């Protein structure tokens, strides 16, 4: 790599460099900031995110040669980085009150979120299996620590331990698939793998390698059969981190899946059938198991599993419409899921945990605004029109039907009816029960801003879904 290529690579990765340097500075500065002023670290982290976002969208044109073709700055990566910026910034905003109540106001919290963000950004731009792995592990290691950040809570420690063990296994499986691919094709670059795999007789070794890589990535999005970690981790992690993991790492996982399997390995037709089965089973398991949950974070964990399955259906559909529908789905899911978790944080107080579904009884009578916001987010998650959540599912179903797949959309709609029940059950608790004594939701300015942004995003995309779908279609990587 000559000097000009190095400079080009540095410019292409400037947003990632800014985020990593910002995280390092916050990590050092946090050692000297007194506990009473550590909330300023959160605002500093948001400033770093805004700077990185400005650089991301200021760097124009395509860059296909960064770091020896291991990194690109195409429209596809920009779209996903936008999702990551939104998710991380909203997580930082909702964290201030929570970390004060839970007494986990430690400076490393904000730095770890930025490091996790940088890992997701690398994943979105990576075009080599090794650079994908670097981003994947940078993100994963930070989320492991953040999951166990409530060190005095046994369930948080248990969740972090489970996450580390299962995550390490998934990483090993992914790397084994990468090693097989390299052994069979002599490269880890996605475009080179495509060239090596095209026009040759089907090699069973490539199918095996694909299976291992799929398994490693499916774990990251919480799809069946690698979903078992999701409920415990979602329940044990700090609520803002649960919100972050439910949207950020999930979107990063889908970014990698879309770039890997809808680019070089789409020719492996057997993958489509496997993904279709995984998607349907994932929706079914998430929908039915959520019916019996009493803890709202565990319920939303199984809801997240079901939503992962639904997004996978867009990959089954394939083509520009299928890819764009997945991207739109993830954008909408970011707003509505962050919103519902922000409402849970609002309910958290010294006396009320805010995690039992019964804690929300009569909320529409005692705190009408919060009840209305929860109604909006729950209806969106259920896919009830005319919310944005309806259009998220609608475009995926249309993409499937356009490909001549009718049975899968019918099954998905029936399972969505099942899923709608447990969302509506929470709505009934909010609107048809008597208020719980001692419940005192706290609308701090930070949380109010998060709820307002999440609600605005959910409503705006619901009003103008076609505009956002066109934005996703214009961001699809050219194959």
N, C-alpha and C positions, 0 to 999 in steps of 0.2 A: 504494500500500500504506500503510494507516494504522498507527498505533502498535500497536494491538491485533493486527493481522495480522502485523506484524513480530515482535512478541513470540511469537506462536504459531509462526511460522516458525523462530525461534531455538530454541524449546523442542523442536520436531520434529527439528531437526538438531543437537541438543546432543551426541549421541555423536560425530558427525563433527567437531564443533568441538573436543571434548576431545582426539580423536586428533591433529588437526592442530596444536593448541597444544602438546600433549605432544611431538610430533615436532620442532617449532620449538625448544622448550626443550632437548631432547636434542641437537639440532644445535649449539646454542650451548655447552651444558655440556660436550659432548664435546671441545671445543677445549682445555679446561683440565684434563681428567681424565688422569692419567698412564697410560701403556700397561698397566701392571700391574693397574690397577683398572677398566679399561674394561668388564669383565664386569658391573659394577654397572649400566652403561647398559642392558644386556639385561634385567635384573630390573626396572629402571625402566620400560622399554617394555612389559613384561608387566603391570606395575601399571596403566599407562595403558589397556591393552586390557581388563583386568578392570573398570576404572571405566567404560569405554565400554559394555561388555557389561551392566553393572548398569543403566546409564541406558537402554540400548536396551529392556530388558525391563521397566523401571519406567514408561516412558512408555506409558500405556494408551490404548486407543481408537484409532479411525481418524483420520487427519489428511489430508484430501484437498486442503487449500488452502494448503499451505506454499509460500512463494516463488511466488505466483501460479499455483498448481496444477502446479508443476514438480517437486514433491518430496512423497512420502507416507511415512507410517510404519505401513504395514499389516502383517498377519501374514506375508505373503509376503516382505517385505523383512527382517523379523526373522529368519525361518528362514535366509535366505542370509547375513545378517550373523553369525549363530551359526557357520556354516561358516567364514566369513572369520576370525572371532576364534580358532577352534580351529586353523586352518591357520597363522595368523601367530604365535600363541603357541608352538606346537610348533616352528615354524621357528626362532624366537628361542632356544628351549631347546637345540635340536640344533646351533646355530651356534657356541656358545662354544668347544668343543674344536676345531672345524674351522678357525675363523678364527685360532686360536693356532698350529695346525700349519702353515697356509698363510701365516702372517705377514701377514694382512690385517686385523688388529685395529684398525680405523679407526672413529672415533666416528660417522661418517656412515652406517655400515651399518644401525644400529638405527633411525635417523631415517628413512632411505629406506624401510625396511619399513613403518613406520607411515604414511608418506605414501602408499605403495602401498595399504595397508589402507583409508585414507580414500577413495581413488579407487574401490575396489571397493564400499565402503559407499554412496557416492553413486550408483554404477551400479544397485545393488539397489533404491534408493528413487526413482530418477529416473522421471518420467512425461512427460518432454519430450525430444525427440531432441537438443536442445542441451545439456540437463543430463546426458544420457547421454554425450555427447561429452566434457564436462568431466571426468566421472569416469573415462571410458575413457583419456583422455590423461594424467591425473594418475597413474593406475595404470601405464600403459605407459612413461612417461618414467622412472619410478623403476625399473621392471624392466630397462629398457635399461642403466641405470648399474650395477645390481646384477649383471647378467650379466657385465659386464666388470670386476668388482671385483678379480679376481686379475690385477693389472696386469703382473706379471712373466711371466704365462703367455700364450704366443702364441695358443693355441686359445681362451682366454677373450676376448682382444681381437678375434679374428676373429669369434667368436660374437656379441659385442656389436655389431660393425659390421654383420653380416648382419641382426641383429634390428632395428637402427635403420632400415636401408634398406627392408627388407620391411615393417616396421611402419608407416613413413611412407607407403608406397604403399597399404597397407590402410586407413589413416586417410583418405587422400585419396579413395579409392573410397567409403568410408562417407559422408564429407562431401558428395560429389557426389550420392549418393542422397538425403541430407537436403535439399540445395538443390533437387533435382527435386520432392521431396514438398512443400516449401514453395511452390514455384512453381505446383504443380498444385492445392494445397488451401488455400494462404494461411495455414498454421499448422504448427507443429512439435510441438504438444501431442498426445499419443497419443489421448486421448478425442475431441478435435476432428477429428483425422484420420479416426477411425472414423465420426464423424457425416458428414464430407464424402464418404467413400467408400461409405457404405451407401445402397442404393436407387438408385444411378445405373448407367448403362451402363458396362461395364468400359472403363477408359481405359488404352490401351497404355502411356502415360507412367507411370502408377502401377506397372504391372508392371515397367517398366524401373527405376524408382526403388527398388522392393522388391528387385530383383536386385542393385543396387549395395549397398544396406544389408545384405543377406544376405551378400554377399561380404566386406564389412568385418568383420562379426561372426563369420563362419565362420573367418576368419584367427585371431581371438583364441582360438578353442577348438581350433585345430590340425586341422581337418577337411579332407579332400580337396576341391578341388584346391589349397588354401592351407596345406598341411602341411609344405612343404619346409624351413621354418625350424626345425621342432621338433627333429630329431635333433642338429644341430650346436649349437643353443643349449642343449639339455639336457646335452650332453657337455661343452661349454666353460664353462658357468656353474659357480660354486661349488655343491657338492652340496646344501647346505641351500636355496639359491635355486632349484635345479632342482626340489626337492621342493615349494617354495612355488609356483612357476609351474605345476606340474603339477596343483595343486588349487585355489589361490585365484583367479588370473585366469581359469582355465577355468570355475569355478563362477560368477564374475561375468559372463562371457560368456553362459553359459546363462541367468542371471537376466534379462539384457537380452533375449535371444531369446524367452524365455517371456513376458515382459511385452509385448514388441512384437508378436510374431507370433501369440500366442494371445489377444491382446486386440483391437486395431483392425484388424490386417491378416489375421486368420484368414479373412476373407471371400474373400481372393485364393486360390482353390482350387488354382491352378497351383503355388503355393508348396509345397503338400503333396507333390506328385509329385517336385518338384526335391529337396526335403529327403530324401525316401525314397531316391532314387538316390544322393545325396551320402552318406547314412548307410551304405548297403550297401557302396559302393565304399570308404569310409573304413575300415570294419571289415576288408574284404578286404585292402586294402593294408597296414594296420598289422599284421595277423596274419601275412601271408606274408613280408613283408620282415623282421619280427622274427626269423624262423626262422634267418637267416644271421648274426645279430649275435654278436660275441664280447665287446663292451664292454657291461656291464650297464646303464649309463646310456643308451646308444643303444637297447638292447633295450627298456628301460622307456619310452623316447621313442616308439617305434613301438607299444608297448602302450598308451600314453596316447592315441595317434591312434585305435587300435581302440576304446578305451573311449569316446572322444568320439562315434564313430559309433554305438555302442550306445545312448548316452544320447539321441542325435538320434532314435532310433526311438521314444522316448517322445513326442517332439513330433509325429512322424508319426501316432501313435495318437490324440493329442489328447484332449480331454475331461478331466474331473477325475482319472480314473484314470491317464491318460497323463502329465499334469502332475505328479501326486504321485509317480509312479514315477521320473520324472527327478530330482525333488528328493531322494527317498530314495537314488537311485543316487549322486548327488553327495556326499551325507553319508557314505555307506559308503566311497566311493572316497577321500575325504579321509583317513579313518583308515588304510585298508590301504596307500595309497600313501605317506603320511608314514611309516608304519612300515617299509616296505621301504627307503626312502631313509635313515632313521635307522640301519638295520642297515649300510648302505654306509658311513655316516660312522663308525660304530663300528670298521669294518675299516681305516679310514684311519690310517696311522702314518707315521713318518719314512721307513721303508723300503718300505712296501707302499701302493700307490695305492688298492687296494680296489675298482677299477672293472672289471678283467678278470674274466670269469666263472670262470676257473681259480683266481683268488685265493680262492675260496670252497670249494675242494676239501677234502673231509674235515672240514668245519667241525663237523658233528654229532659227530665223535669228539673233536676238540680243544676245542671250546667248545659243549657240548651245548645250553645254554640259548639261545644265539644261533641255532644251527641249527634248534631247535624254533620259535622266533619267525619265522624266515624261511620255514619250512614253512607256518606259519599264514597269513602275508601272501601268499605265492605261491599257495597254494590258494584264498585269497579272491579274488585277482586273476583266477585262472583260472575262478572261478565254480563251484567244486566244493562240493557240499553237505556238511555243514550250515553252512558259513561264511556270513557276511553277504554276501559277493560273489555267492553263488548267488541269494539273494533279490533282490539288486539287479537282476540280469538277469531273474529269474523274473517279477517284477511288470511289467516292461516287455513281456515276451512275452505275458503274460496280457492286458494292455491292448490289444495289437495284435490278439489273437485275438478279444477281445470286440467289436472294431470290424469283424470279418469279414475281417481280413487274415491269411491263413494262410501264404501263400508267403514273406512277409518273415520271420516267425519261424523257418520251416524253414531258410532261408538263414542267418539269424543263428546258429542252433544249430550248423549245420555249420561255420561259420567259427569259432565258439567252440571247437570241437574242435581245429581247427588251432592256435588261440591257446593252448590248454591245453598243447600239446606243448612250446613254448619255456619255459613256466613249470616244467613237470615236468622238463625238461632241467636246469634249475638245481638242482632238488631232487635229482636223481640225482648231480650234481656234489657237492652238500653231503653226501649220505649214502653214496655208493658209490665215492668216490675216497679216496686216501690224503691225509692232511693236508699242506699246503704248509709247508715249513720257513720260519721267520721271521715267520709270521703271528701277530700279537699284538693281537687285538681289545681295546679299552679301554672298559669300562663305567663311564663317569663318572656321577655322580649325575644330571646333566642328561639325558644320553642314556638312562639307565635309566628315568627318569620318562617320557620321550617314548615309548619302546618299550612301557612299561606302559600308558600312556593309549591308544596306538594299538591294542594288543592287546585291551585291555578294550573299546574301542569296537567293534572287529571282532567280538569274541565276543558282546558284549551285544546288538548289533543282530541277529546271527545267531540268538540265543535268543528274542528278542522282536521279530521283524520287523513284525508287524501293528501293534504299538503305535507304532512309528516311522512306519509308513505312514499311520496315522491322524493322527499329528502333522503329516505333510506335507500330507495332505488338508485338515486344518483351517486350514492356512496358505495355501491357494490363493487367489489374488486373485479377488474376485467380479467377474464380467463381466456 
